[in-house]
Every structure is written in C-alpha cells, then in structure tokens.
Amino acid sequence: MHQELMTALLNEDDLGAVIRAHIYLERDIDRVISLIVHNPDYIEKMTMDFSIKLKLAIALGMDEEIYKPLVSITHIRNKFAHDLSMKLNKSDINNFYKSFIPEDQSAIQSIISDNEDRPYGLVKKFSLLTVKEKFVVMVFYLATRVTDELRQEINFAIEGFEDAQLSKQDA
C-alpha cells in the first residue's frame, strides 16, 4: 500500500507530492483518533485543523516521536498552500530529516539501501537522492509509522473485545 504511495508521489510535481502526502497522513491521523476515542462521531463534528488533530492524537497515546516530523511536513505543506511556484528545497528537506529521531533516520536510510522493491530509478544511497526523492522516502517512512500506530490501536481494540467476550462467558 505504501509502495503505491511512494510511486504516486514520485510521479507528481512538487506541489502535488506535498499536498497528496499531507492529505494521506492527515487521513491516517484521523483514523488513529477515531480508533482511540469512544465516540468518533463527535470528533467528526468538531472543526479541527491538522495541528489540533495531531496534538489530540499524541495526547490520546500516539507515539510522540512522530510529532515533530508531522509538524515539519505541515510547515512544508503550508509553504506550498500559499505559493503556487513553490518548489521543494534542500533546507526544508534537511529540516524534515532532522525532525526524525536518530533511529528513524537510520530506518529512512535503510528504506533505500536495503529495499530491493524500491521504485525503479531510485539510487541505493539516501544522500544521492534528489530533494524530491528524499521527501518521498521520508513521507513513505512517516506513513509507515502512522500505519503502525493504527495497527496498534486496532490490536488494542480487538484485545478489549476479546476480553469482554471472555468476561461474558465467565459470568
């Protein structure tokens, strides 16, 4: 699923890649929140920008380590939202990369060097990628981290359901 995202982003211009990446990540943050709260219908009725959704997701238990990268990509998205001629630049990409914890930076590097399924044309070394390719690889990794949060919440919900079923059987 994320391989398709990577390919789609690589085929977009910078504006399309940034906006599509952010929409994708925001959708998954919405899913995390919906799985955590007891009544997601009320969350959907609230008017929240991405910053508030992100803080809510962290407050509800999403891994805080991905907060800074999600804020960083939001800064990049905001630049594009106000300037149609905006292009991804080295400074923004370096700041995006620095927003990840060291373990995540290593994992980002290995997406390229250790992944034989990487999209055609991507070199095997992160430092040799273009600015846009680096952006896409980091978004790919961030999307994977957010999906991991979704999986954890789903597993937690299933365990809670199974525990409730066992309690009913014992009663």
Buried (B, 14 or more C-beta within 10 A) or exposed (E): EBEEBBEBBBEBEBBEBBBBBBEBBBEBBBBBBBBBEEEBEEBEEEEBEBEEBBBBBBEEEBEEEBBBBBBBBBEBBBBBBEEEEBBBEEEBBEBBBEBBEEEBBEBBBEBBEEBEEBBEEBEEEBEEBEBBBBBBBBBBBBBBBBBEBBEBBEEEEEEEEEEEEEEEEEE
